[in-house]
Amino acid sequence: MMQTPLTVGSLLERAEKFFAKKQVISQTHDKLHTLTYTEIGKRTRKLMSVLAELGVQKGDRVGTLAWNHHRHLEIYFAAPGIGSVLHTINIRLSPEHIIYIINHAEDKVLLIDEDILPLIEKIQGQLKTVEAFVVMTDKAELPESSLHPLYSYEELLHTGDPAFPFAADINENDPAGMCYTSATTGKPKGVLYTHRGIVLHSFALGLADTAAISESDVSMAVVPQFHVNAWGTPFACTWFGSTQVMPGPRFTPKRLAEFIEKFKVTITAGVPTIWLGLLKELEQGNYDTSSLRAVLCGGAAAPKGLIQAFEKKYKIPFYHAYGATETTPLVTFSRLKSYQQDLSDDEKLEERSRQGILVPGLEMKIIGNDGEVAWDNQEMGELCLRGPWIASEYYKDERSENAFTDGWFHTGDVVTVDEEGTIKIVDRTKDLIKSGGEWISSVELENALMAHDAVFEASVIAIPDKKWQERPIACVVLHEGYRDSVGKAELLEFLRPQFAKFWVPDDILFFDEIPKTSVGKFLKRQLREQVKEHYSLQQ
Amino acid sequence: MMQTPLTVGSLLERAEKFFAKKQVISQTHDKLHTLTYTEIGKRTRKLMSVLAELGVQKGDRVGTLAWNHHRHLEIYFAAPGIGSVLHTINIRLSPEHIIYIINHAEDKVLLIDEDILPLIEKIQGQLKTVEAFVVMTDKAELPESSLHPLYSYEELLHTGDPAFPFAADINENDPAGMCYTSATTGKPKGVLYTHRGIVLHSFALGLADTAAISESDVSMAVVPQFHVNAWGTPFACTWFGSTQVMPGPRFTPKRLAEFIEKFKVTITAGVPTIWLGLLKELEQGNYDTSSLRAVLCGGAAAPKGLIQAFEKKYKIPFYHAYGATETTPLVTFSRLKSYQQDLSDDEKLEERSRQGILVPGLEMKIIGNDGEVAWDNQEMGELCLRGPWIASEYYKDERSENAFTDGWFHTGDVVTVDEEGTIKIVDRTKDLIKSGGEWISSVELENALMAHDAVFEASVIAIPDKKWQERPIACVVLHEGYRDSVGKAELLEFLRPQFAKFWVPDDILFFDEIPKTSVGKFLKRQLREQVKEHYSLQQ
């Protein structure tokens, strides 16, 4: 067989050739843009020539600080297209972490959304490697800014070459992209994505048994493009010629609902908190969501109630998936097997609330206290992964050896597996509660609580306990209508029949909101401090 | 990213783990077998240990002479599983070609179906490298045979190790499979398939926009396993956990129709002549074919009438695909784009009678008289291909340089391309008719003739012409009911409004059948001789 490499550039080339008329619909600060893949292709090629003129060379990192829009899509292909590395930076991180990331990655050029300029202006003096700033704005004039040298994206494109070729000397194991984890403790850790990994991952997203991304799709990635490449959907959607809808900066649930109706979105991807927000909006408005064939949910476990609300009330198929920054990210996808169609509705919901089976192309093993766990839905163990889109290390980081040992990536996620091979995330290794020598899954308690009508969000953490080592405490946000009527006693009563006695939390605390990471996950570290503070104030 | 190789063994490992209960239903000479993937996995591992004991080493070729059944499936994984090469031998080739192929490939072991033993017994003396013969039989005793040493497949399996591991030292560019072209002239040419090529090709078969092979499928490959790995479907179906139905030796259209009904087949793949036969059977019987979601047709162009009969009359979606032995084989797949759903029924049929667009992962260029042709549906050129599942050469064959030049595989197929990028095979370079300096497509004339109610098959060939260089002659097989009522004049009249005057054949000859290659393609070389003879007899 021919030794032709798998390259990111080839994904866009296919869209240019075979889906020339298909569209990318992009909301920016100032307006809604509609571009064909022909236009996206020409603009990307212009951008490649411009980056080359700015001095970006093979292997250099090109950073982005941007929302989901077409310019961000263009740099997704332009940076790897010239052999450099697309480094998407999480704009929700602290300035301290952003400084660390940019310096650690040694970004040479930064492409920045207009509303993020102030953030970069403040830290400019601490950026050691950046040689040029590019503002991604619709406006004709450059904004006032202390950044220097500062270029306008559109101005640069005027001078670009619309026929600039994708680099021919790409080795498929060359890095194409890069993303840092949104670490809750310590410095963020960098992950390099190779051309090979991204292309194979795109194949995985197009399979009939996973997301089945197709030409006939209208895809709206709600998951940020600065977070694990929006789960790789911009790459796959471009390759397969899907229409792409990009909700742009600081979108609201209302905009999402409106876009779904207006552009007849068929597939959308995001974290549970986004879908909780959308659900609220759907309940308030009167939207036509009948075009949706799939809502993909990842980043954290979706409570059963959320799945049920989408499927029963709105007839919107809701799919759980699982992945991580280190895994490009798709690892498992939850879809009933053919013979599971005969299960009862409750059994189906139970199965679909799990994270699904491993997608083709990867290997997994689950390591418990005594080696690999049984597939019995009971034994808990850490999920370990291997495969061509699983990171082999953190970028220039000594912490690599903690997570990457024996050729496997140790995810830090604790799972059970049923006999179908379907995994269920029951916790993070660090969030598992160890009580009296037994493990308690904080996630299972959270899901059970969130299935209560009154509960909007729930996070369960461990507090130190002299007798039992650790004990669980539940932190709950109630839906507005229930704040006066539902209390601790009722929720504990609700939990008791569902769990062993020692699993039931010692206390339930009520909050107005639960602190979250920049990508919408519960920030348990901060929550633990708040709870600690709460109890010390009580004493 | 990790440097984990793409290997054929991993495809079956996934089925063993995640689809343990799913079934392979296999018809052999003596009975219908039903095996789970757990059983297939154990038997394959036993076979791997047995092959190793027979002395098969890494890189050695293991030949098969067999129909479509579960034992053939097991060797599909066992041979590459120990690092050796699965060499499927086309049992319909002449003994002379089979001898050539086995010696040229240097097959070390041959696995043979019982009814094919006599063929091998006759040529045994001329086989230079074969050290062991294995008969794939259900019977307890070995059949009488002059082959030596001769083993029974099932007897060998008794001694095998059901936990034998897949080889760990596979490089993904190692050869996993091998198939020789069914050459119409000269010696057959060998093509090596790599582990990488087969895995990537399997990804391509699972995409929502191609065959979308899925766990929920019941797949029946009618295309022989000895022909380009049954188009790769056994690999993909195993990986994705589909139920597989294998129609076994010397099947009839009746058996195919019965199996479709009985096992609720959802997808099936074969050449047009198979589907013409099935259509006849469906017209005679009263079969429930409602489970079928896709009939895949390749190997030769399907006439519009065939597509229409399946879709209109039986509501069976019919998909054209295109490939070759050198291309693993999937190259293009015909599926309407979303915006083509608005076309008229006639326009849709026209589009769907074309071979489709290039599947993700490959590159194509169409070379006409003056470089790359326009995508105007008019200009004809030779289809050239590049990609990780396209052969780079013929195995130890000097003829490689004719087909593999400048890094591209020159298919020998002449196509036009429309503005959607959809290709239409209009001829083989060697079958194109050159008349008065213009090209005439034999295939287009054939398709037009086969759209006539009276015509069962039509093949158009060139005969030498003093004035025009070449002129087309049509060779036609009429449906039985029409043999007395329809003649040359009516068919010519039928063609005239559809083509330029110089395209209309000079003559129409009627045949009882048209000679075909071992894989069901028209054997034009032989037809030309018959036609030559016909005219010389007339003179």
Interface residues (C-beta under 8 A of the other chain):
Chain A: M1 M2 Q3 T4 L6 S10 R14 K17 F18 F19 K21 N173 L192 Y193 T194 R196 G197 V199 L200 S202 F203 A204 G206 L207 A208 D209 A212 I213 S214 E215 S216 W239 F240 G241 T328 K337 S338 Y339 I357 L358 P360 G361 E363 R386 G387 P388 W389 I390 A391 S392 G407 F409 E420 G421
Chain B: M1 M2 Q3 T4 L6 S10 R14 K17 F18 F19 K21 N173 L192 Y193 T194 R196 G197 V199 L200 S202 F203 A204 G206 L207 A208 D209 A212 I213 S214 E215 S216 W239 F240 G241 T328 K337 S338 Y339 I357 L358 P360 G361 E363 R386 G387 P388 W389 I390 A391 S392 G407 F409 E420 G421
